[in-house]
Amino acid sequence: MKFLSPSVKLTDEQTQSGLRYIVKESLAGEVMVNLTGGTFLVSMAVFMGASNFQIGLLASLPIFTNVFQLASIWLVHTFNNRRAIAVLTSVVARLALLIIGAIPFIFGKSANVNFLIALLTVHYFFGSLASASWNSWMKDLVPEKTLGQYFSYRTRLMQILSITTSLLVAFFIDFMKVHHPDMVNTAYFVMFLVGSGVGMLGVYLLSKAPEPKAEPDSGKVLTSFQKPLRDPNFRKLIFFNSFWSFALDLAVPFFSVYMMKTIGLPLSYVMAFTILGQLSSISSLKLWGRYTDRYSNKTIIRICAPVYISCIMAMAFTSLPSGQLYSIILLAVINIFSGISTAGINLAVSNIGIKLAPREDAMSYMAVKNIIVSLCAAMAPLLAGMMADYFSHHELEWNFQWQGAHGVTVIQMISLKGLNFFFVIGGLLAMLSLRLLPGIKEQGEVEKDRVVGYMHKRIRSGMRENLVLRSIASYRPGKFSVLLKKRFSEWQ
């Protein structure tokens, strides 16, 4: 396939064209993921009667199958064509979604959750092969000096599209449940058909992006796997990332299940909270992208991680018997702050791996990191799924009471049961993982207090400037336009 062959050297025009195609492909991929995964996949599994273990298995599949990135390294080492590997494996991965969408039209209502899991395994397996070659390809395509800004821009567009898609589909599913309950199962499979079609469009866009030819690696594949583990600094990053991912995936995959089953919220409410978090993430992504380029990824993690941990642990208190209004308000606050913090964490954790990996061994470094992190992360939801039934029969309560003039007043402060335990345990383990972060060395690292101080200064300056803008707008239109142009240029 000559049209997928890499170029010896890319011009600036080819690079910029490639970056635009990657953004377009990412948008198509985001629509596909929203229609075939995440909250909708969980909702579909719950509707089909999946057990806690099966839900945990579905959550772990996209993580566990990253182990097979080893095969992708061998393919790239053998053929030295990352674009062809990414494109062809993506085609197979998305064909599996097409087959899932056709299940009710081929097998009627006889298909069960296990058949769904089997086809999704094929999808995630080939998707992991594409991911490893894609990471190495991006290492050479995206200029390092704009790495944070480019990926924050890409992620921001993806999340805007995700919000629109998710909201429309959530209302569609809730409408079907109310007005056509006998057609809900078919509606889920139709979403897979549409998602696979958009995914195929994404493969076409991916094939249009150029690939700078990598230097052929004459070394053995096994040796390339050993290099990241022999690098003390990168090994520390792998250890931290693995511990952090295990802690989060013990709790986060069950957020949607918890809101639907324990609190009793409809899917449209669950998606509304998800969208609220995404809007918060979008509003902060540009800020985090600029700060990761200016300071360091590690500093951003140290700022955002404690906020996110607090949000995870706060989920355990959303089902206290204070009324559903209390739960809705607390869930809204949690999703706002978790959206802001995860935007910084995800961007920084992804970028720090790309930054610390040597250019000549980028693929093996990133693949080994993803494999080890995935193994640890995949074990968490499986473990939680197996233990969920045990914790559902155990409860921990702490009530505060005092003797007043009108008798004894009792206020329930803590009530842990079922999935609530995992939110607290996951938060505590995530706190422990942060103790590993200081050992990682990153070029351009800045103390957290200095960055927080600078951010605080910028916020105060922005607030004062807003007051000045209003004042000048009232009295001096000429100066207002000058100041507005200056402000706009600073945020580009």
Backbone hydrogen bonds, N-H to C=O, Kabsch-Sander energy under -0.5 kcal/mol:
donor,donor_aa,acceptor,acceptor_aa,energy
4,L,1,M,-1.3
5,S,2,K,-1.7
7,S,211,E,-3.0
15,T,11,T,-2.4
16,Q,12,D,-2.5
17,S,13,E,-2.2
18,G,14,Q,-2.5
19,L,15,T,-2.3
20,R,16,Q,-1.8
21,Y,17,S,-2.1
22,I,18,G,-2.2
23,V,19,L,-1.7
24,K,20,R,-2.2
25,E,21,Y,-2.7
26,S,22,I,-2.2
27,L,23,V,-1.9
28,A,24,K,-2.0
29,G,25,E,-2.5
30,E,26,S,-2.0
31,V,27,L,-1.8
32,M,28,A,-2.0
33,V,29,G,-2.5
34,N,30,E,-2.4
35,L,31,V,-1.7
36,T,32,M,-1.3
37,G,33,V,-1.8
40,F,37,G,-1.0
41,L,37,G,-0.8
42,V,38,G,-2.0
43,S,39,T,-2.6
44,M,40,F,-2.5
45,A,41,L,-2.4
46,V,42,V,-2.7
47,F,43,S,-2.3
48,M,44,M,-1.8
49,G,46,V,-1.3
50,A,45,A,-2.8
55,I,51,S,-2.2
56,G,52,N,-2.4
57,L,53,F,-2.4
58,L,54,Q,-2.4
59,A,55,I,-1.9
60,S,56,G,-1.6
61,L,57,L,-1.7
63,I,60,S,-0.6
64,F,60,S,-3.7
65,T,61,L,-2.4
66,N,63,I,-1.2
67,V,64,F,-2.0
68,F,65,T,-1.6
69,Q,66,N,-1.9
70,L,67,V,-1.3
71,A,68,F,-1.0
72,S,68,F,-0.8
73,I,69,Q,-2.0
74,W,70,L,-1.8
75,L,71,A,-2.1
76,V,72,S,-2.6
77,H,73,I,-2.7
78,T,74,W,-1.9
79,F,75,L,-3.0
80,N,76,V,-2.3
85,I,81,N,-1.7
86,A,82,R,-2.5
87,V,83,R,-2.6
88,L,84,A,-2.6
89,T,85,I,-2.2
90,S,86,A,-1.4
91,V,87,V,-1.7
92,V,88,L,-1.6
93,A,89,T,-2.3
94,R,90,S,-2.2
95,L,91,V,-1.5
96,A,92,V,-1.3
97,L,93,A,-0.7
98,L,94,R,-1.3
99,I,95,L,-1.9
100,I,96,A,-1.9
101,G,97,L,-2.3
102,A,98,L,-1.1
103,I,100,I,-1.4
105,F,102,A,-0.5
106,I,102,A,-1.3
106,I,103,I,-0.8
107,F,103,I,-3.4
108,G,103,I,-0.6
108,G,104,P,-0.6
110,S,107,F,-1.2
116,L,112,N,-1.5
117,I,113,V,-2.5
118,A,114,N,-2.1
119,L,115,F,-2.0
120,L,116,L,-2.2
121,T,117,I,-1.8
122,V,118,A,-1.4
123,H,119,L,-2.1
124,Y,120,L,-2.9
125,F,121,T,-2.3
126,F,122,V,-2.1
127,G,123,H,-1.8
128,S,124,Y,-1.9
129,L,125,F,-1.3
130,A,126,F,-1.9
131,S,127,G,-2.1
132,A,128,S,-1.8
133,S,129,L,-1.3
134,W,130,A,-2.1
135,N,131,S,-2.4
136,S,132,A,-1.6
137,W,133,S,-2.2
138,M,134,W,-2.7
139,K,135,N,-1.6
140,D,136,S,-1.1
140,D,137,W,-0.6
141,L,137,W,-1.6
142,V,138,M,-2.4
146,T,143,P,-1.3
147,L,144,E,-1.4
150,Y,146,T,-2.8
151,F,147,L,-2.2
152,S,148,G,-2.0
153,Y,149,Q,-2.1
154,R,150,Y,-2.5
155,T,151,F,-2.4
156,R,152,S,-2.2
157,L,153,Y,-2.0
158,M,154,R,-2.1
159,Q,155,T,-2.3
160,I,156,R,-1.9
161,L,157,L,-2.2
162,S,158,M,-2.3
163,I,159,Q,-2.3
164,T,160,I,-1.7
165,T,161,L,-2.6
166,S,162,S,-3.0
167,L,163,I,-2.4
168,L,164,T,-1.9
169,V,165,T,-2.4
170,A,166,S,-2.5
171,F,167,L,-2.1
172,F,168,L,-1.8
173,I,169,V,-2.7
174,D,170,A,-2.4
175,F,171,F,-2.3
176,M,172,F,-2.2
177,K,173,I,-2.3
178,V,174,D,-1.6
179,H,175,F,-2.9
180,H,175,F,-0.5
180,H,176,M,-1.8
183,M,180,H,-2.1
184,V,181,P,-0.8
187,A,183,M,-2.1
188,Y,184,V,-1.9
189,F,185,N,-1.5
190,V,186,T,-2.2
191,M,187,A,-1.7
192,F,188,Y,-1.1
193,L,189,F,-1.7
194,V,190,V,-2.4
195,G,191,M,-2.7
196,S,192,F,-2.5
197,G,193,L,-1.8
198,V,194,V,-2.4
199,G,195,G,-2.2
200,M,196,S,-2.0
201,L,197,G,-1.5
202,G,198,V,-1.8
203,V,199,G,-1.6
204,Y,200,M,-1.8
205,L,201,L,-2.1
206,L,202,G,-2.3
207,S,203,V,-2.0
208,K,204,Y,-0.7
208,K,205,L,-0.7
209,A,205,L,-0.5
209,A,206,L,-1.1
213,K,7,S,-3.7
218,S,216,P,-0.7
224,S,220,K,-1.7
225,F,221,V,-1.5
226,Q,222,L,-1.2
227,K,223,T,-1.2
229,L,225,F,-0.6
230,R,226,Q,-1.3
230,R,227,K,-0.7
231,D,227,K,-0.8
231,D,228,P,-0.6
235,R,231,D,-2.6
236,K,232,P,-1.6
237,L,233,N,-1.6
238,I,234,F,-2.3
239,F,235,R,-2.2
240,F,236,K,-2.5
241,N,237,L,-2.9
242,S,238,I,-2.3
243,F,239,F,-2.1
244,W,240,F,-2.8
245,S,241,N,-2.3
246,F,242,S,-2.3
247,A,243,F,-2.1
248,L,244,W,-2.2
249,D,245,S,-2.7
250,L,246,F,-0.7
250,L,247,A,-0.5
251,A,248,L,-1.7
252,V,248,L,-2.9
254,F,251,A,-1.9
255,F,252,V,-2.0
258,Y,254,F,-2.6
259,M,255,F,-2.3
260,M,256,S,-2.1
261,K,257,V,-3.1
262,T,257,V,-0.5
262,T,258,Y,-1.4
263,I,258,Y,-1.8
265,L,259,M,-2.8
269,Y,266,P,-0.7
270,V,266,P,-1.9
271,M,267,L,-2.7
272,A,268,S,-1.8
273,F,269,Y,-2.1
274,T,270,V,-2.0
275,I,271,M,-2.8
276,L,272,A,-2.1
277,G,273,F,-2.1
278,Q,274,T,-2.1
279,L,275,I,-2.8
280,S,276,L,-1.9
281,S,277,G,-2.1
282,I,278,Q,-2.9
283,S,279,L,-2.2
284,S,280,S,-0.9
284,S,281,S,-0.7
285,L,281,S,-1.4
286,K,282,I,-0.7
288,W,284,S,-2.4
289,G,285,L,-2.9
290,R,286,K,-2.0
291,Y,287,L,-2.1
292,T,288,W,-2.7
293,D,289,G,-1.4
294,R,290,R,-2.0
295,Y,291,Y,-3.2
300,I,296,S,-1.3
301,I,297,N,-2.0
302,R,298,K,-2.0
303,I,299,T,-1.3
304,C,300,I,-2.6
305,A,301,I,-2.8
308,Y,304,C,-2.1
309,I,305,A,-2.6
310,S,306,P,-1.9
311,C,307,V,-1.6
312,I,308,Y,-2.1
313,M,309,I,-2.3
314,A,310,S,-1.9
315,M,311,C,-1.0
315,M,312,I,-0.7
316,A,313,M,-1.1
317,F,314,A,-1.7
318,T,315,M,-1.4
320,L,317,F,-0.8
322,S,320,L,-3.1
327,S,323,G,-1.3
328,I,324,Q,-2.5
329,I,325,L,-2.4
330,L,326,Y,-2.4
331,L,327,S,-2.6
332,A,328,I,-2.0
333,V,329,I,-2.1
334,I,330,L,-2.6
335,N,331,L,-2.4
336,I,332,A,-1.9
337,F,333,V,-2.1
338,S,334,I,-2.7
339,G,335,N,-1.8
340,I,336,I,-1.8
341,S,337,F,-2.3
342,T,338,S,-2.8
343,A,339,G,-1.5
344,G,340,I,-1.2
345,I,341,S,-2.4
346,N,342,T,-2.8
347,L,343,A,-1.5
348,A,344,G,-2.3
349,V,345,I,-3.2
350,S,346,N,-1.9
351,N,347,L,-2.4
352,I,348,A,-2.6
353,G,349,V,-1.1
354,I,350,S,-1.6
355,K,351,N,-2.7
356,L,352,I,-2.2
357,A,353,G,-1.2
361,D,358,P,-1.0
362,A,359,R,-1.1
365,Y,361,D,-2.4
366,M,362,A,-2.6
367,A,363,M,-2.7
368,V,364,S,-2.5
369,K,365,Y,-2.1
370,N,366,M,-2.7
371,I,367,A,-2.6
372,I,368,V,-2.3
373,V,369,K,-2.6
374,S,370,N,-2.4
375,L,371,I,-2.2
376,C,372,I,-1.9
377,A,373,V,-2.8
378,A,374,S,-2.9
379,M,375,L,-1.3
380,A,376,C,-0.9
382,L,378,A,-1.1
383,L,379,M,-2.6
384,A,380,A,-2.8
385,G,381,P,-2.8
386,M,382,L,-2.2
387,M,383,L,-1.9
388,A,384,A,-1.2
389,D,385,G,-0.5
391,F,387,M,-2.4
392,S,388,A,-1.7
393,H,389,D,-0.5
393,H,390,Y,-1.2
394,H,391,F,-1.5
396,L,416,L,-2.6
398,W,414,I,-2.3
400,F,411,I,-3.3
401,Q,399,N,-0.5
402,W,409,T,-1.7
404,G,402,W,-0.7
404,G,407,G,-2.7
407,G,404,G,-1.3
409,T,402,W,-2.6
411,I,400,F,-3.2
413,M,398,W,-2.1
413,M,411,I,-0.7
414,I,398,W,-1.9
416,L,396,L,-3.2
417,K,415,S,-0.5
418,G,391,F,-1.8
418,G,394,H,-0.7
420,N,417,K,-1.6
421,F,418,G,-1.2
422,F,419,L,-0.6
423,F,419,L,-1.3
424,V,420,N,-1.6
425,I,421,F,-2.8
426,G,422,F,-2.9
427,G,423,F,-1.8
428,L,424,V,-2.2
429,L,425,I,-2.4
430,A,426,G,-2.2
431,M,427,G,-1.8
432,L,428,L,-1.7
433,S,429,L,-2.0
434,L,430,A,-1.1
435,R,432,L,-1.4
436,L,433,S,-1.9
437,L,434,L,-0.9
439,G,436,L,-0.9
440,I,437,L,-1.9
442,E,440,I,-0.5
445,E,442,E,-1.3
451,V,447,E,-1.5
452,V,448,K,-2.8
453,G,449,D,-2.4
454,Y,450,R,-2.2
455,M,451,V,-2.9
456,H,452,V,-2.6
457,K,453,G,-2.2
458,R,454,Y,-2.5
459,I,455,M,-2.5
460,R,456,H,-2.4
461,S,457,K,-2.5
462,G,458,R,-2.7
463,M,459,I,-2.3
464,R,460,R,-2.4
465,E,461,S,-2.6
466,N,462,G,-2.1
467,L,463,M,-1.6
468,V,464,R,-2.1
469,L,465,E,-2.8
470,R,466,N,-2.1
471,S,467,L,-2.1
472,I,468,V,-3.1
473,A,469,L,-2.4
474,S,470,R,-1.2
475,Y,471,S,-1.4
476,R,472,I,-2.9
480,F,476,R,-1.9
481,S,477,P,-1.9
482,V,478,G,-1.5
483,L,479,K,-2.5
484,L,480,F,-2.5
485,K,481,S,-2.1
486,K,482,V,-2.0
487,R,483,L,-2.4
488,F,484,L,-2.4
489,S,485,K,-2.2
490,E,486,K,-1.5
491,W,487,R,-1.0
491,W,488,F,-0.6
492,Q,489,S,-1.0
